[in-house]
Amino acid sequence: MNKRLTSLAAKLEENGMKSCLLTDENDIFYYSGYRPTSQSFIFVKDGEAKLFASRLENEAEKISSIDVVFLQKIAGLKKYLGGRKIAFDEQSMPSYLYLLLRKGHTLKPSSGIIKSVRAAKDSGEIHFIEKAIRETAAIYNSLDTRNQTEIGIAGQISRSALEKGLGLSFPPIIASGRNTAFIHHRPDKTPVRENQSLLIDLGAKFNGYCADITRTVYQGRGRKMRRILEDVSEIQMSIIDSIRPGDKFPDLQKRYERLMKRKGCTVMHSIGHSIGLEVHEPAEILRQGVVITVEPGIYIKGIGGARIEDMVLVTNGKPKIMSKGLFREA
């Protein structure tokens, strides 16, 4: 935790600031090791941090790696901050807190700076992500899709995660047949048939860290669907093989667009995203330790679609496919 706080202090210093207020639950967990159940804050100044919480969070004293201050009222936070310029997360700070603090403080929107420290994962975080991937694979491999509906498969996933004591990174996406043409299809009562395509997008959470994997299977005889799957698989491997430290997501997106154009296909979403404590995390530069998804997709309304998504660890050399070989084949 001290190393993380030191990195944050350095980022702030680079941008002419010495203090910041953290309001995002994931940031609080990242810097303190404690995940609050009610509104809490971390104030960081010159690399020193305090966790501010209500008495409802009395377990924080036992778990948190930083000092805890219990507040009776949110207004009591002001006396600890003093009159200074404060970096804050404009994406998570509640409006009531902003209105309270803007009198007497200079508040600077700094979400990008605050989140940037979380981009590259340390060895402990990578272990948790690998565990989340393995648990996701175990859930996927246990699914029984025979005589099921889309929502029935989604129910299997939720029950399995609950029985394992795991969370889910997001509500699972289950689409079959023509529904696979819809990127974020919500599972419904559509029957899953053996001769149609089936898309399953799911992710388990382990110790707060997310997985996000998609598989599309097709056992029918239609040449069109088989060609779509082959093209998606080919594009995905080409993108993964091209990843190098120093790349940015726009670089990957341009490669993706070129490959899709060659196949005569329309690009309908980004090639992927960084992932960690949140399913979508910002990562400006792909450097060693950054974990991303690579998820090309082709979707044709009235016919169906396919998406294959794997999680990839950026290294100083060849990228590592973290989910390779863990998921059963069709």
C-alpha positions in Angstrom: 0.0 0.0 0.0 2.9 2.4 0.8 4.3 1.9 -2.7 0.9 2.7 -4.2 0.5 5.9 -2.1 4.1 6.9 -3.1 3.2 6.5 -6.8 0.0 8.5 -6.4 1.9 11.3 -4.6 4.4 11.4 -7.5 1.6 11.6 -10.1 0.0 14.5 -8.2 3.4 16.3 -7.8 3.9 16.0 -11.6 0.6 17.8 -12.0 1.3 20.5 -9.5 -0.7 19.1 -6.6 0.1 17.7 -3.2 -3.3 16.4 -2.0 -6.3 14.5 -3.2 -9.6 13.1 -2.0 -10.6 9.6 -3.0 -14.3 8.8 -3.2 -14.5 5.7 -5.4 -15.0 2.5 -3.5 -12.5 0.7 -5.7 -9.8 3.4 -5.1 -10.5 3.1 -1.3 -10.0 -0.6 -1.5 -6.9 -0.3 -3.6 -5.1 2.1 -1.2 -6.3 0.8 2.1 -7.3 -2.9 1.6 -10.7 -2.1 3.1 -13.9 -2.1 1.1 -16.5 0.2 2.7 -20.2 -0.6 2.9 -21.2 3.1 3.2 -19.8 6.4 1.9 -16.2 6.7 2.9 -13.2 8.8 1.8 -9.4 8.7 1.7 -7.5 12.0 2.0 -4.0 11.8 0.7 -1.4 14.6 1.3 2.3 14.3 0.5 1.9 10.5 0.3 0.3 10.2 3.8 -3.3 8.9 3.9 -6.2 8.7 6.2 -9.5 6.8 5.8 -12.6 8.7 6.9 -15.7 6.7 7.6 -18.7 6.5 9.8 -18.9 4.2 12.9 -20.8 1.8 10.7 -17.4 0.9 9.3 -15.8 0.0 12.7 -14.3 -3.1 11.2 -12.0 -0.8 9.1 -9.7 -0.3 12.1 -8.9 -4.1 11.9 -8.6 -4.3 8.1 -7.4 -1.0 6.8 -3.6 -0.6 6.2 -3.9 3.2 6.8 -5.2 5.2 9.8 -8.9 5.5 10.2 -10.9 8.5 11.4 -14.5 8.1 12.3 -16.8 11.0 11.4 -20.2 11.7 13.0 -21.1 14.1 10.1 -19.7 14.5 6.7 -19.2 18.2 7.4 -16.6 17.2 9.9 -14.3 16.2 7.0 -13.6 19.9 6.2 -11.5 20.5 9.3 -9.0 17.8 8.3 -8.6 19.1 4.7 -7.6 22.7 5.5 -7.8 25.4 2.8 -5.8 24.0 -0.2 -6.0 22.8 -3.7 -7.4 19.3 -3.8 -7.5 16.8 -6.6 -10.7 14.9 -6.8 -12.4 12.2 -8.8 -15.1 14.0 -10.8 -16.6 10.6 -11.8 -17.4 9.4 -8.3 -17.5 12.4 -5.9 -21.1 12.9 -4.7 -22.6 16.3 -5.6 -23.4 17.1 -2.0 -19.7 16.6 -1.1 -18.6 18.8 -4.0 -21.0 21.6 -2.9 -19.7 21.3 0.7 -16.0 21.5 -0.2 -16.0 24.0 -3.0 -16.3 26.7 -0.4 -12.9 27.2 1.0 -11.1 24.8 -1.4 -9.9 24.7 -4.9 -11.1 21.5 -6.4 -9.4 20.1 -9.5 -11.0 17.3 -11.5 -8.3 14.6 -11.6 -9.9 11.2 -12.2 -7.4 10.3 -14.9 -4.4 11.0 -12.6 -6.0 9.1 -9.7 -6.9 6.0 -11.8 -3.6 5.9 -13.7 -1.8 4.3 -10.7 -4.0 1.3 -10.9 -3.3 0.6 -14.6 -0.3 -1.7 -14.2 -0.9 -4.6 -11.9 1.5 -5.9 -9.3 2.2 -9.6 -8.8 -0.5 -9.9 -6.1 -3.1 -8.3 -8.3 -2.2 -10.5 -11.3 -2.6 -13.6 -9.0 -6.1 -12.4 -8.1 -7.0 -11.8 -11.7 -5.7 -15.3 -12.7 -7.8 -16.8 -9.9 -10.9 -14.9 -11.2 -10.2 -16.3 -14.7 -9.9 -19.8 -13.4 -13.1 -19.5 -11.5 -14.8 -18.1 -14.6 -13.6 -21.1 -16.6 -14.8 -23.5 -13.9 -18.3 -21.9 -14.1 -18.3 -22.0 -17.9 -17.1 -25.6 -18.1 -19.8 -26.7 -15.7 -22.7 -25.3 -17.7 -25.3 -27.6 -19.1 -26.8 -26.0 -22.2 -29.0 -28.9 -23.3 -32.8 -28.2 -23.4 -32.1 -24.8 -21.9 -33.2 -21.2 -22.5 -30.9 -18.2 -22.5 -32.2 -17.1 -19.1 -31.8 -20.6 -17.8 -28.1 -20.6 -18.6 -27.7 -17.2 -17.0 -29.4 -18.6 -13.9 -26.9 -21.5 -13.8 -24.0 -19.0 -13.9 -25.5 -16.9 -11.0 -26.1 -19.9 -8.8 -22.7 -21.4 -9.5 -21.0 -18.1 -8.5 -23.1 -17.8 -5.4 -22.3 -21.4 -4.3 -18.6 -20.6 -4.7 -18.9 -17.4 -2.7 -17.9 -15.3 -5.8 -19.3 -12.2 -7.3 -19.9 -11.6 -10.9 -18.2 -8.8 -12.8 -21.4 -8.0 -14.7 -24.7 -9.7 -15.5 -23.9 -12.5 -17.9 -24.7 -12.0 -21.6 -26.3 -15.1 -23.1 -27.4 -15.0 -26.7 -28.4 -17.8 -29.1 -29.3 -18.1 -32.7 -30.2 -14.8 -34.3 -29.9 -13.0 -30.9 -26.1 -13.4 -31.2 -26.2 -10.4 -33.6 -27.1 -8.2 -30.7 -23.9 -7.2 -28.8 -25.3 -6.7 -25.3 -28.3 -9.0 -25.6 -30.2 -9.6 -22.4 -30.9 -13.3 -21.9 -34.6 -14.1 -22.3 -36.7 -17.2 -22.8 -35.3 -18.0 -26.2 -34.6 -21.8 -26.4 -31.0 -22.8 -27.0 -30.8 -25.2 -29.9 -27.9 -27.4 -30.8 -27.7 -26.4 -34.4 -27.6 -22.7 -33.6 -24.8 -20.4 -32.4 -24.5 -19.7 -28.7 -22.6 -16.7 -27.2 -21.7 -16.6 -23.5 -20.0 -13.5 -22.1 -19.3 -13.8 -18.3 -16.8 -13.0 -15.6 -16.3 -14.0 -12.0 -14.8 -11.6 -9.4 -12.2 -12.8 -6.9 -11.1 -10.6 -4.0 -12.5 -7.7 -5.9 -10.7 -8.4 -9.2 -12.7 -9.0 -12.4 -12.6 -11.5 -15.2 -14.3 -11.0 -18.6 -14.4 -13.8 -21.1 -16.6 -14.5 -24.2 -17.0 -17.7 -26.1 -19.1 -18.3 -29.2 -19.9 -21.9 -30.1 -21.5 -23.2 -33.2 -22.2 -26.9 -34.1 -24.5 -26.3 -37.1 -23.6 -26.8 -40.8 -24.2 -23.2 -42.0 -21.2 -22.0 -43.9 -21.9 -18.3 -43.1 -21.7 -18.8 -39.3 -18.7 -21.0 -39.6 -16.9 -18.3 -41.7 -17.8 -15.6 -39.2 -16.3 -17.6 -36.3 -13.2 -18.4 -38.3 -12.7 -14.7 -39.2 -13.2 -13.5 -35.6 -10.7 -16.1 -34.3 -8.2 -15.1 -37.0 -8.5 -11.4 -36.3 -8.2 -11.9 -32.5 -4.9 -13.8 -32.8 -3.5 -11.3 -35.2 -4.3 -8.4 -32.8 -2.9 -10.3 -29.8 0.3 -11.2 -31.6 0.8 -7.5 -32.5 0.6 -6.1 -29.0 3.8 -4.5 -27.8 4.7 -2.4 -24.7 4.1 1.2 -25.4 1.1 0.6 -27.6 -2.1 2.5 -26.9 -5.7 1.4 -27.4 -6.1 3.6 -30.5 -3.2 1.7 -32.1 -5.0 -1.6 -31.5 -8.3 -0.2 -32.7 -6.7 1.0 -36.0 -5.3 -2.5 -36.6 -8.7 -4.0 -35.8 -10.4 -1.7 -38.2 -7.9 -2.6 -41.0 -8.4 -6.3 -40.4 -12.2 -6.0 -40.3 -12.2 -4.0 -43.5 -10.2 -6.7 -45.3 -13.0 -9.2 -44.3 -15.7 -6.8 -45.5 -17.1 -6.4 -42.0 -18.4 -3.4 -40.0 -16.6 -2.5 -36.7 -19.3 -2.1 -34.1 -17.3 -1.8 -30.8 -13.8 -1.3 -29.5 -11.3 -4.1 -29.7 -11.0 -4.3 -25.9 -10.4 -2.6 -22.6 -8.2 -2.6 -19.6 -9.5 -4.6 -16.6 -8.8 -5.0 -12.9 -10.9 -3.9 -9.9 -13.4 -2.7 -12.5 -14.4 -4.4 -15.8 -13.5 -1.2 -17.7 -10.4 0.6 -16.3 -8.5 3.4 -18.0 -5.0 2.6 -19.3 -3.4 5.2 -21.4 -0.3 3.2 -22.4 -0.1 -0.6 -22.6 3.0 -1.2 -20.4 4.2 -4.2 -18.5 1.6 -5.3 -15.9 -1.5 -3.9 -17.7 -4.2 -6.5 -18.2 -6.6 -6.0 -21.2 -9.3 -7.9 -23.1 -9.1 -8.5 -26.8 -12.6 -9.1 -28.1 -13.3 -8.7 -31.9 -16.8 -9.3 -33.0 -18.8 -9.7 -36.2 -22.6 -9.2 -36.1 -25.0 -9.7 -39.0 -28.7 -8.9 -38.2 -31.0 -11.7 -39.2 -28.2 -14.2 -39.3 -26.2 -14.0 -36.0 -22.9 -13.0 -34.8 -19.7 -14.1 -32.9 -17.4 -12.6 -30.4 -14.3 -14.2 -28.8 -12.8 -12.4 -25.8 -9.7 -13.3 -23.9 -7.7 -11.6 -21.2 -4.1 -10.6 -22.1 -1.2 -9.6 -19.8 1.1 -7.0 -21.4 4.7 -8.0 -20.7 8.1 -6.7 -21.9 8.1 -9.3 -24.5 5.4 -11.5 -26.1 1.9 -10.8 -24.5 0.5 -13.6 -22.3 -3.0 -14.9 -23.0 -4.1 -15.4 -19.4 -7.3 -17.4 -20.3 -5.7 -19.7 -22.9 -6.5 -23.4 -22.6 -8.8 -23.0 -19.6 -12.2 -23.1 -21.4 -13.7 -26.2 -22.9 -14.0 -26.4 -26.7 -17.3 -26.8 -28.4 
